[in-house]
Amino acid sequence: MQCEVIVVGGGIGGLTVAAMLAARGIDVCLFERQSHAGGCVANFEHLGQSFDPTFGLYSGWETGGVWQRVFAKLPVGPPQVTELEPNFVVRLPDGKDVTVSTDIQALELNIAVAFPACANEAVKFIRAMIDGRDRETLQLLKNSSDNFRSFIDAQLAFLAQGTVDSLSESRTVAALRGAVAKMWQINGGAQSLADSLATGLTQSGGRLRLNSPVLRLAYDDEGKPSGVDLLSGERVTATRAIVSNLTAWDTYGKLVGLSRTPSPISTALKRMSGWGVYQVFILIDEAAVARLPALRIVCASLVQDTSAPVPHMMLNISSHDSSELTKRTATLTTFTHVDDWFSFHEDSSWHEEQDQATLEKVWMRLHEAVPEIAGSAEVFETATPQTYYESVRRKMGMIGSPTSVASAVTPFKNLFLIGDTAASGIGFAGVAEAAERVVDCIIT
């Protein structure tokens, strides 16, 4: 089989590139190892329930935004989105709520009330952040209280998978400015976005081959990538380009091959690291949801939890239009060190024991932080870095942006990277913007 462009991996980045190329008349084929598109953002389906594994915060849907540009080129419309108001609420360790939204005056007032010990510095920080004054912003943060620092770091954890100490000045400010810009929920979650992009791909004549794991790249006599070898034994050649939506680690480690990876890239990959997530999929009574200040609550913590990169949690509660439903699905996310979930043991009981111990600790913390749900929430299932690895084969189940990102451009002129480990922007919008650039490189 031959095509112009091969895309490996059906996450949001791979789907966006493939759909846009197909809409431009390029013969493109996307290979996805799972039976459905979406990658690590695909909904978790279990016993008739559907859970959104993301944080439920989406940007780039404004008029003229990246998603309007993408879908303007496709033969299908975008998924339905609803503007959030507020974007989310940060619940402080002392139980106070700080509403984060586009109303900057209200945010400044809330911050002044919530952080009286550093009200002036905190408000100045917000104004400097809005103005994009990177260095001044971070200096003001250093002069604030530990409580305010926790408020900021909790947001950075979920918006950029980092902390003030680990992120660059520009990425810190970009993430925080995004927190007070317009945000949306995607009706049906990120799965709806993946499904719309997949439909756009196929309606434009592109091919989407599910249940088709790619084993490695194929090379021509000159050592240039010429296609891919599938696990089934089939070889597919690409006359124009190959795009990998795998992580940077897996692109070079599995597709390119360690022997063909230049030493500087190998060194950079060893320095890159990412966080894992521990998630609890929950059912919450509708009456309890009504008592909450928002459907997305970031629970900031001052606890120094050595078992996690950061101790903060986020509760993402689904919305629905049916008055007949008495329970809502929700996803509770906290972070974890991935190394703790991969060890050699004679059986799987160690993983079950660690899962249970972590669940008990996280469940207790949730009830302490969000007492409104006491007696009204039940655990449905959990997800660990190991279960994410088993599902999507990301290196050690790492989710989200790593400490540093790889270049979308590789040593091979016809091989490109796309996805959260190769996008400099924030969230799905950042991945979509990177996809636009990759498409332009291939077309021109």
C-alpha positions, -999 to +999 in steps of 0.1 A: +000+000+000+012+035-008+000+070+002+014+105+002+014+110+040+013+085+068+002+096+103+010+074+132-013+077+162-049+090+164-046+115+193-058+151+188-026+161+171-025+133+146-062+136+138-059+174+133-029+170+109-045+141+090-079+158+087-064+191+075-041+173+049-070+153+036-091+184+032-063+199+011-064+169-013-035+150+001-037+112+001-032+105+038-036+074+060-037+074+098-028+043+117-041+039+153-034+009+175-067+011+194-102+003+182-112+040+185-097+074+179-087+099+206-056+084+222-052+093+259-081+118+258-106+092+246-135+088+270-132+060+296-162+037+290-172+012+317-204-006+326-225+018+306-209+049+320-187+074+301-161+095+319-140+124+304-103+118+315-093+154+308-096+184+330-125+197+311-109+231+303-106+239+266-093+271+249-090+283+213-128+281+205-133+319+203-141+336+170-109+335+149-094+310+173-074+280+162-103+255+162-124+278+140-095+280+116-092+242+116-128+233+111-133+261+085-111+239+063-130+206+070-162+192+055-177+188+089-187+211+117-169+213+151-184+197+182-208+218+203-190+239+229-203+260+258-184+290+272-176+285+309-185+310+335-165+308+357-137+289+341-130+271+374-128+276+411-096+272+432-104+260+467-076+270+490-063+248+518-083+269+544-116+262+524-119+296+508-129+296+471-113+319+445-133+321+413-112+323+382-129+338+352-126+366+326-139+392+351-105+405+361-119+431+385-138+405+404-107+382+404-086+410+419-112+416+446-114+379+454-077+376+456-074+407+479-099+391+503-085+356+501-048+366+506-049+396+530-012+390+541+000+398+505-030+415+489-010+443+472+016+420+458-010+394+447-031+420+428+000+435+412+010+400+402-024+395+384-020+428+366+016+421+355+005+387+343-023+401+322+001+426+307+026+398+299+054+412+320+072+379+326+101+388+348+082+414+369+054+389+373+076+362+388+094+387+411+061+398+425+052+361+431+084+356+451+073+384+475+039+369+481+028+344+507+031+306+506-007+304+504-008+326+473+021+306+458+000+274+463-029+291+446-007+298+415+011+264+415-022+245+417-034+262+385-001+256+367-002+220+376-033+214+355-029+240+328+008+234+320+019+203+340+045+222+359+052+246+388+067+281+390+101+265+397+100+240+368+084+261+340+100+289+320+089+325+327+071+327+294+052+294+298+042+303+333+027+336+322+011+321+291-006+294+312-019+319+338-031+343+312-050+314+296-066+307+330-084+341+329-091+341+292-123+325+277-126+288+282-151+263+270-164+229+277-168+205+248-202+188+250-193+151+251-158+158+262-126+156+242-139+124+226-164+146+206-135+166+193-116+135+183-147+120+166-154+152+146-118+153+134-119+116+124-151+122+105-135+152+087-106+130+078-127+102+062-152+125+045-123+142+028-111+109+014-085+102+040-081+067+055-084+059+092-072+024+100-080+014+136-066-017+153-034-011+133-003-009+155+028+005+138+060-014+147+087+008+132+097+030+104+108+016+071+139+031+054+151+033+018+186+024+005+198+059+014+186+057+050+157+080+046+123+071+062+101+056+034+071+043+053+061+021+082+060-015+091+028-026+108+027-052+135+007-074+111+037-076+088+023-051+062+046-024+049+030+010+039+051+035+020+048+073+021+059+094-009+057+128+009+060+127+047+055+107+079+039+124+110+043+108+144+017+115+170+035+093+195+055+109+223+090+121+215+104+092+235+083+066+217+089+082+183+127+079+185+127+048+208+102+027+188+097+042+153+131+057+144+152+033+164+179+041+189+207+033+165+194+059+141+187+086+167+214+113+168+233+114+201+222+150+210+186+140+207+191+109+228+207+131+255+178+156+253+152+128+256+169+114+287+166+149+303+129+151+294+105+139+321+067+141+326+042+135+353+018+106+356-018+109+368-038+090+393-075+093+385-107+083+402-138+080+381-168+090+403-206+091+403-220+120+423-256+127+433-272+155+414-282+172+447-245+173+458-234+188+425-259+216+431-241+225+463-207+230+446-194+264+435-185+252+400-182+220+379-145+223+378-127+227+412-090+229+416-081+219+452-049+236+462-028+220+490+001+231+512+007+194+521+042+183+511+033+149+496+065+131+485+045+105+466+034+131+440+051+158+420+025+182+434-002+175+459-031+194+442-063+178+429-088+187+403-125+176+402-141+177+367-178+171+368-198+164+336-227+186+325-259+171+311-292+184+298-314+156+311-334+163+342-341+126+345-306+117+356-299+116+393-261+112+392-233+129+374-200+114+362-169+131+374-132+126+372-108+134+401-072+139+390-040+141+410-004+136+400+020+109+407+056+098+400+054+072+372+084+052+384+064+042+415+040+022+393+064+001+373+083-027+391+089-063+385+068-086+406+057-122+403+020-112+401-002-082+398-012-080+434+014-053+442-003-030+417-038-037+432-024-030+467-008+003+456-039+013+438-060+007+468-037+025+492-035+055+468-073+055+464-078+056+502-055+085+506-069+105+477-105+098+486-099+111+522-082+142+508-111+148+484-137+146+513-116+170+534-113+195+505-148+192+492-171+182+521-202+191+500-200+156+484-199+136+517-221+106+514-231+115+479-202+102+458-191+067+449-160+053+433-166+037+399-131+029+388-095+042+389-067+048+365-029+047+371+002+053+350+003+016+344-032+013+332-026+043+309+005+026+295-015-005+288-042+015+270-022+040+249+014+028+252+028+062+261+061+058+278+055+048+314+020+062+311+032+099+313+004+123+305+005+159+294+034+182+285+069+172+298+094+195+315+108+205+281+093+198+247+110+182+216+111+199+183+084+190+157+112+189+131+134+158+132+168+150+116+148+135+087+133+161+064+102+141+058+095+130+094+076+153+118+064+151+154+030+163+167+014+161+201+019+174+236+056+164+238+063+185+207+040+215+210+052+247+227+016+260+232-008+252+260-033+224+259-052+212+229-051+246+214-013+245+215-013+211+198-037+224+171-015+254+164+015+231+161-005+209+137-012+239+115+026+245+112+033+209+104+006+209+076+022+240+062+056+224+062+043+193+043+022+213+018+050+237+009 
